[in-house]
Amino acid sequence: MNSREAQLQAFDRLLTIMDELRAQCPWDKKQTMETLRHLTIEETYELGDAILDNDLEEIKKELGDVLLHIVFYAKIGSETQHFDIADVANDICDKLINRHPHIYGDVVVENEEEVKQNWEKIKLREGKKSVLEGVPNGLPALVKANRIQDKVAGVGFDWERPEQVWEKVQEELEEFQEEVKEGKLDAMEAEFGDVLFSMVNYARFLNINPENALERTNKKFIKRFQYLENKAKESGKALKDMTLGEMDVFWEEAKSI
């Protein structure tokens, strides 16, 4: 691995290249924080995909893309005299020191849960009006539900045991089924949301990340369905002309691979 000196030299090289691109490249000169925003989101999702695939080489590349965006935003900030990369780095350093008094102060903690609880209490002392202020509105609903529950648990608003949460899941499922019998779409949707929210909470108690779990299933389904498509093509049939029984043969094959 690279030495600290080599790491700093590499980061300085990136900052120099960013300066040069911003001054000389027609595309880079035109970019603003707003035009970069959707690209940053895309790069973050690509990094997430690489992490789920456990592709370390791809993770390295995607981290570079994300790092470039951070440097790009800081460069734009320096041009308007609002902040530069040193301000960005120092701000996060100050925040980490302030929110880890068990490392940089005299606070004693027994476990990870106490660390999380202290983190949320410190944020409230910093001026946050609600522990939920740190949950971005634009998060996908599944991720947002997980973050909401994690945040409120940090200040003690939580179940005590996983069994209690599972009982809540079952209760919400029963309420959902009652609305299904009634057939009222709006009520069904509301209760289905409660089911998902309670399932996310149960996953949290089991230390399962629901977003990762669902995306793993998405990837698994895509792989199996594409196998089914390829097998159907090899047999000279179109999926729409196959029976479910015929498709299921290939589906079971895909599951065994």
C-alpha positions as CSV (number, residue, x, y, z in Angstrom):
1,M,0.0,0.0,0.0
2,N,1.0,3.6,-0.5
3,S,2.7,5.6,2.2
4,R,0.9,8.7,3.7
5,E,3.3,10.9,1.7
6,A,2.4,9.1,-1.5
7,Q,-1.3,9.4,-0.7
8,L,-1.0,13.2,-0.1
9,Q,1.0,13.5,-3.4
10,A,-1.8,11.7,-5.3
11,F,-4.4,14.0,-3.8
12,D,-2.3,17.0,-4.7
13,R,-2.0,15.7,-8.2
14,L,-5.8,15.4,-8.4
15,L,-6.2,19.0,-7.2
16,T,-3.7,20.2,-9.8
17,I,-5.5,18.4,-12.6
18,M,-8.8,19.8,-11.5
19,D,-7.4,23.3,-11.6
20,E,-6.1,22.6,-15.1
21,L,-9.4,21.2,-16.4
22,R,-11.4,24.0,-14.9
23,A,-9.2,26.5,-16.7
24,Q,-8.7,24.8,-20.0
25,C,-11.5,22.2,-20.8
26,P,-14.6,23.7,-22.4
27,W,-16.9,21.1,-20.7
28,D,-15.3,21.4,-17.3
29,K,-15.4,25.2,-17.5
30,K,-19.2,25.2,-18.0
31,Q,-20.1,22.9,-15.1
32,T,-22.0,24.2,-12.0
33,M,-23.0,22.5,-8.8
34,E,-26.5,22.1,-10.3
35,T,-25.2,20.5,-13.5
36,L,-23.0,18.1,-11.6
37,R,-25.7,17.1,-9.1
38,H,-27.4,14.3,-11.2
39,L,-24.0,13.0,-12.3
40,T,-22.9,12.8,-8.7
41,I,-26.1,10.8,-7.8
42,E,-25.4,8.4,-10.7
43,E,-21.8,7.9,-9.6
44,T,-22.9,7.2,-6.1
45,Y,-25.3,4.5,-7.3
46,E,-22.6,3.0,-9.5
47,L,-20.4,2.8,-6.4
48,G,-23.2,1.1,-4.5
49,D,-23.6,-1.5,-7.3
50,A,-19.8,-2.2,-7.2
51,I,-20.0,-2.7,-3.4
52,L,-22.9,-5.1,-3.7
53,D,-21.0,-7.0,-6.4
54,N,-18.0,-7.1,-4.1
55,D,-15.9,-6.0,-7.1
56,L,-12.9,-4.4,-5.4
57,E,-11.4,-3.1,-8.7
58,E,-14.6,-1.5,-9.7
59,I,-15.1,0.0,-6.2
60,K,-11.6,1.6,-6.5
61,K,-12.6,3.2,-9.8
62,E,-16.0,4.4,-8.6
63,L,-14.5,5.9,-5.5
64,G,-12.2,7.9,-7.8
65,D,-15.3,9.2,-9.7
66,V,-17.0,10.2,-6.4
67,L,-13.7,11.8,-5.2
68,L,-13.5,13.8,-8.4
69,H,-16.9,15.2,-7.9
70,I,-16.1,16.2,-4.3
71,V,-13.0,18.0,-5.6
72,F,-15.0,19.6,-8.4
73,Y,-17.6,21.0,-6.0
74,A,-14.8,22.4,-3.8
75,K,-13.2,24.0,-6.8
76,I,-16.4,25.7,-7.8
77,G,-16.8,26.8,-4.1
78,S,-13.3,28.3,-4.1
79,E,-14.1,30.4,-7.3
80,T,-17.0,32.1,-5.5
81,Q,-14.9,32.5,-2.4
82,H,-17.3,30.5,-0.3
83,F,-15.1,27.5,0.5
84,D,-12.3,25.3,-0.8
85,I,-11.2,21.7,-0.3
86,A,-9.3,22.6,2.9
87,D,-12.5,24.1,4.4
88,V,-14.4,20.9,3.4
89,A,-11.8,18.7,5.0
90,N,-11.4,20.8,8.2
91,D,-15.2,21.0,8.6
92,I,-15.6,17.2,8.6
93,C,-12.5,16.8,10.8
94,D,-14.0,19.2,13.4
95,K,-17.4,17.4,13.2
96,L,-15.8,14.0,13.7
97,I,-13.8,15.2,16.7
98,N,-16.8,16.9,18.2
99,R,-19.1,13.9,17.7
100,H,-16.6,11.4,19.1
101,P,-16.0,12.6,22.7
102,H,-15.3,9.0,23.7
103,I,-12.1,9.3,21.6
104,Y,-11.3,13.0,21.8
105,G,-12.8,13.8,25.2
106,D,-13.6,12.2,28.5
107,V,-16.9,10.5,27.7
108,V,-17.0,6.7,28.3
109,V,-19.1,4.4,26.2
110,E,-19.7,0.7,26.5
111,N,-20.8,-0.2,22.9
112,E,-21.7,0.9,19.4
113,E,-25.3,1.7,20.5
114,E,-24.1,4.2,23.1
115,V,-21.9,5.8,20.4
116,K,-25.0,6.3,18.1
117,Q,-27.1,7.7,20.9
118,N,-24.4,10.2,21.8
119,W,-24.1,11.2,18.2
120,E,-27.8,12.1,18.0
121,K,-27.7,14.0,21.3
122,I,-24.7,16.0,20.2
123,K,-26.4,16.9,16.9
124,L,-29.4,18.3,18.9
125,R,-27.0,20.4,21.0
126,E,-25.5,21.7,17.8
127,G,-28.8,23.4,17.0
128,K,-30.8,20.7,15.2
129,K,-34.5,21.1,16.0
130,S,-35.3,17.5,15.2
131,V,-33.3,14.3,15.1
132,L,-35.0,13.7,11.7
133,E,-33.5,16.9,10.1
134,G,-30.6,14.8,8.9
135,V,-32.8,12.6,6.7
136,P,-32.8,14.0,3.2
137,N,-36.2,14.4,1.6
138,G,-34.9,13.1,-1.7
139,L,-33.9,9.7,-0.4
140,P,-35.6,6.6,-1.9
141,A,-38.5,5.6,0.4
142,L,-36.9,2.3,1.5
143,V,-33.6,4.0,2.4
144,K,-35.5,6.9,4.1
145,A,-37.6,4.5,6.2
146,N,-34.4,2.8,7.5
147,R,-32.7,6.1,8.3
148,I,-35.8,7.5,10.1
149,Q,-35.9,4.4,12.3
150,D,-32.2,4.5,12.9
151,K,-32.4,8.2,13.9
152,V,-35.2,7.9,16.4
153,A,-33.7,4.8,17.9
154,G,-30.6,6.9,18.6
155,V,-32.6,8.9,21.1
156,G,-34.3,5.8,22.7
157,F,-37.5,5.7,20.7
158,D,-37.3,2.0,19.8
159,W,-38.6,-1.4,20.6
160,E,-36.7,-3.5,23.1
161,R,-36.6,-6.9,21.4
162,P,-36.9,-8.2,17.8
163,E,-39.9,-10.4,18.8
164,Q,-41.9,-7.2,19.5
165,V,-41.1,-5.9,16.1
166,W,-42.1,-9.2,14.4
167,E,-45.4,-9.0,16.3
168,K,-45.9,-5.5,14.8
169,V,-45.1,-6.9,11.3
170,Q,-47.8,-9.6,11.8
171,E,-50.3,-7.0,13.1
172,E,-49.7,-4.7,10.1
173,L,-50.1,-7.7,7.7
174,E,-53.5,-8.5,9.2
175,E,-54.6,-4.9,8.9
176,F,-53.4,-4.9,5.3
177,Q,-55.4,-8.1,4.5
178,E,-58.5,-6.5,6.0
179,E,-58.2,-3.6,3.6
180,V,-57.6,-5.9,0.7
181,K,-60.9,-7.6,1.5
182,E,-62.5,-4.2,1.5
183,G,-60.9,-3.4,-1.9
184,K,-60.3,0.3,-1.2
185,L,-57.1,1.2,-3.0
186,D,-56.1,4.2,-0.9
187,A,-56.5,2.3,2.4
188,M,-54.7,-0.7,0.9
189,E,-51.8,1.5,-0.1
190,A,-51.6,3.1,3.3
191,E,-51.6,-0.3,5.1
192,F,-49.1,-1.7,2.6
193,G,-46.8,1.2,3.5
194,D,-47.2,0.3,7.2
195,V,-46.2,-3.3,6.3
196,L,-43.1,-2.2,4.5
197,F,-42.2,0.2,7.3
198,S,-42.5,-2.5,9.9
199,M,-40.5,-4.9,7.8
200,V,-37.7,-2.3,7.5
201,N,-37.7,-1.9,11.2
202,Y,-37.5,-5.7,11.7
203,A,-34.6,-5.9,9.3
204,R,-32.8,-3.2,11.3
205,F,-33.2,-5.3,14.5
206,L,-31.6,-8.2,12.6
207,N,-28.8,-6.0,11.4
208,I,-30.0,-6.4,7.8
209,N,-29.8,-3.5,5.5
210,P,-33.1,-3.6,3.6
211,E,-31.9,-1.6,0.6
212,N,-29.0,-4.0,0.1
213,A,-31.2,-7.0,0.7
214,L,-33.8,-5.9,-1.9
215,E,-31.1,-5.0,-4.4
216,R,-29.5,-8.4,-4.0
217,T,-32.9,-9.9,-4.8
218,N,-33.3,-7.6,-7.8
219,K,-29.9,-8.7,-9.2
220,K,-30.8,-12.3,-8.6
221,F,-34.1,-12.1,-10.4
222,I,-32.6,-10.2,-13.3
223,K,-29.9,-12.9,-13.7
224,R,-32.4,-15.7,-13.6
225,F,-34.9,-14.0,-15.9
226,Q,-32.2,-13.3,-18.5
227,Y,-31.2,-17.0,-18.3
228,L,-34.8,-17.8,-19.0
229,E,-34.8,-15.4,-22.0
230,N,-31.6,-16.9,-23.4
231,K,-32.9,-20.5,-23.0
232,A,-36.1,-19.6,-24.7
233,K,-34.3,-18.0,-27.6
234,E,-32.0,-21.1,-27.9
235,S,-35.2,-23.3,-28.2
236,G,-36.6,-21.0,-30.9
237,K,-39.5,-19.8,-28.8
238,A,-40.8,-16.4,-27.7
239,L,-41.6,-16.0,-24.0
240,K,-45.1,-14.8,-24.8
241,D,-45.8,-18.1,-26.6
242,M,-44.5,-20.3,-23.8
243,T,-46.7,-21.7,-21.0
244,L,-45.8,-20.9,-17.3
245,G,-44.9,-24.6,-17.0
246,E,-42.3,-24.4,-19.8
247,M,-40.8,-21.2,-18.4
248,D,-40.7,-22.7,-14.9
249,V,-38.4,-25.5,-16.2
250,F,-35.8,-22.9,-17.3
251,W,-36.4,-20.9,-14.1
252,E,-35.6,-23.9,-11.9
253,E,-32.4,-24.4,-14.0
254,A,-31.4,-20.8,-13.4
255,K,-31.9,-21.2,-9.6
256,S,-29.4,-24.1,-9.6
257,I,-26.6,-22.1,-11.3
